[in-house]
Amino acid sequence: MTSQRVEELLADNGATYAHEAGIRLEDKPSPLYQLLVLSTLLSTRISAHIAVAAAREVFEAGWRTPRAIADASRDDLVEALGRAHYRRYDESTSTALGEGAHLLIERWHGDLRRLREEADGDPQRIRRLLQEFPRIGPVGADIFCREAQGLWKELRPSFDKRARDGAEKYGLPKDPKKLAALVPSDELPQLAAALVRSTLQESRT
């Protein structure tokens, strides 16, 4: 019965936010940075659908690296966010993206794998370092880790409160380790995304 619930969850809602935003997630500088941009956009009080659409606009404009974001004009970034109706936070978010790009370039040479190395395998330290980026708080760090756990094994399992609430809703264990045992390690991001989406669907009804 449990395995059937998991299969249904993955079939209905198993697309990660990175996949939906058009990110081909790999352990390489550019896709990891794109995930950071997406996590930044998802960190405001705005719908996930709009945040993902805004990420796609940013990437389709060619801003897929920290250098590209750092060199982009704030007005152009604001315009791209506006095309996705990411309006209330467009100016502050464009500023946060620019400042975050500069921080990544200056401190970690544009490569989040260097942040991972600095954390020395400590998932809590990864979360703390991520929160040094503008607009990335605990929620944004959780989003990044949820999606990146398929690449960085020290982040496994990453099931934040919203994912655990989804697990409870579907009668699945709330303990992250027990949840992780339900799927292969490479499917952990999909399971986490499906659980989160199930709570978002409930909040809209």
N, C-alpha and C positions, 0 to 999 in steps of 0.2 A: 504493500500500500504506500509506504513512504517513497519507494523508488518510482512509483507511478506518479505521485505528486511532483516529485522533482522533474521527471520527464515532461510533465505538463507545463510546469513553470518555465523550463528552458525552451520548450517549443513555442510558448505564447509570448514570453518576455525576455528571452535570453540574449538579445543583442546588447552588447555593451554600449555605453555612451561614446566611447572612442570610435567604435565601428560606425555608429550612427553619424558621427561627425566627419567620417571619411578618413580617419587616422588608421594607417596600417601599422599597428603598434609592434615595434621591435625594440630591442635593447641597443638603440642607436641615438645619437644626439637629437636629430630633428624630430622623430616621432615622440620621443620622451618630452621634448619641449612642447610639442603640440598638445600632449596630454596635460601639461602644466597650464597652458593657455585655456584649454577646455575646463580644467578644474577651477581656474580663476573666474571664468564666465559663469560656472554653475554655483559659485559661492555667494551670489547676491540673491535677494528675495525676488526671484523672477522664475518663470516656469522653465523646467528642464528643456522643453521643446524649443523655446525661444533661445535659450543659452546654446543648445546644440546647433541651431540654425545660425546663430551669430558666429560660432566657431567655424562653420563651413564657409561663411562669407569671408572671414579673416584668411582662411587657408586658400580659398579660391582667388583671393586678391594677390596671392604669392607670398604672404607673410607666414612662412613656415619655420623660420629659424629666429633665434634671439637677435641676430644682427639685422635681419629684415624688419623685425618689429622696432628695434631701436632706431633704425633709420627712417621709419615711416613717419609721416606727419600725423600729429594728433587729430587734425581735422579729417584726414583720410580714414583713420581708424574709427572715429566717431561716425562717419558716413557709412562705413561698412557695417558697424553694429546697428545703425539705424535701419539699414535695409532688412535686417532680421527682426525689426521692431523691438530691439533691445534698447529702449529709450530712457527710462528713468535713471539708469546708471551708465549711460554711454560715455559721458565725459570723464567721470571719475574712473571708470573701468579702462578707458583708453590710456589714461595717465598711469594707472596701476600696471598695465601691460608693458608700457614703455619703461617704467622704473624697474619692473621685474626683469625685463630683458637685459638692462644695463647691469643689474646685480649679478645675473647668471654669467654674463660675459666677464665681468671684473673679478668675481670671486671663484667661479668654477670653469672659466674659459669656455663658456657656452655649452657645457656638457654636464647634464644631471648625473651621469655616472660618476663624476668626481664628487658630487654631493654624497652619493651612495658610499663611495670609498671613505669619505670623511666620517661618515656615520659608523664605519667599521662593523657592519653587520647588525647594528642595533636598530630595530624597527621604530622604537620610540624616538631615537635620535633623528632618524630620517624624517619623522613627522615634525619634530621641533625645527629642523633645518628648513623644511618646506614652508613652515609658518613665518620664516623670515622674508618671504616674498610678499609684496603688497597684495592685500585683499585675500590672501590664503590664510584662513584661520583653521581651527580644528576640523570644521566641516570640509573645507577645501582639501586639507591634508588627507582626510579620510577618503574623499572621492579619488584622489590621485592613487592612494595605496590600494584601494578596492580594485581599481582598473589595472594597476601595475603589478599586482601580485602574481600574475601569470608569468612575469619576466623576472622579478626579484624574489627569490625564494624566501628571504628573511621576512618578507611582508606577509607570508601565509601563516594562518588564515587571516584575511582582512574582511570582517563583517561588522560594519558599524551599527549604531543603534537602529537606524532605519531598516537595515537589512535584517537585523535580529527581530525587529517588530514584524517584518514580513514573514519570517520563519514561524513566529508564534501564530500568526494568522492562518498559516497553512498546516499547522499541527506538526511542524518540524522542530528539531531541537534548537534552542536558542544559544547553546554553547558553541562558540566558533569552531573548536576542534571537532566536535561531533558533526557540525554542518559540513566541514571540510571533508569528512570521511564519506560523504554521500556521493561525491563526484571525483573524477581524476583531477590532479592538480592543475592541469591546463584548462579546466572548465570552471575553476573557482571564480574568475571575473564574471563569467556569464551567470553563474548561480547568484552571486552577489547582486548583479544588475537586475536579474529577474525578481529577486526578493524586494529590492528597493522600488522597482516599478509597480509591484503589486500594492505597495502602500500608497504610492502616488495615485493610482487608479482609484483606490478606496477613498482618498481625500477629495476627489473630484465628484464623487457620487453623493 
